[in-house]
Amino acid sequence: MEPRPRHAPETRPTPLQAYYIQLSVVALVCGFVAITAFELGVPLGAPIVRVPVLLGGALLALTMGDSLVRIWRAAWAWMPLDRGRGLFRLIWVAAVVALYAVLVVVVWAVVSA
């Protein structure tokens, strides 16, 4: 029996792959600022909450979209090699899409406050 491959080759990089970490760090700092301000009693509509949520939300949407493309490609690259691993990655695609919905709801709540 032939051993299972350890990885599937990536055919091409995603558009934001070179900037993924930097964008994620800025989104993380924006989230920290917004959550800390909110926990200290600042209302959702205040600029110290609204601006970081809008900036961080936009960056998070970009990085999530980039990772969604990468996971989608990986799922289909795995299908001919190991169907189980490919299907597992498709479950991750569904999870990222669900998290997109959560992101939209959170940003909408802050914008409409």
Secondary structure, DSSP 4 states (H G I P E B T S, - for coil): -PPPPS-----S--TTGGGHHHHHHHHHHHHHHHHHHHHTT--TTSHHHHHHHHHHHHHHHHHHHHHHHHHHHHHHHHTTT-HHHHHHHHHHHHHHHHHHHHHHHHHHHHHT-
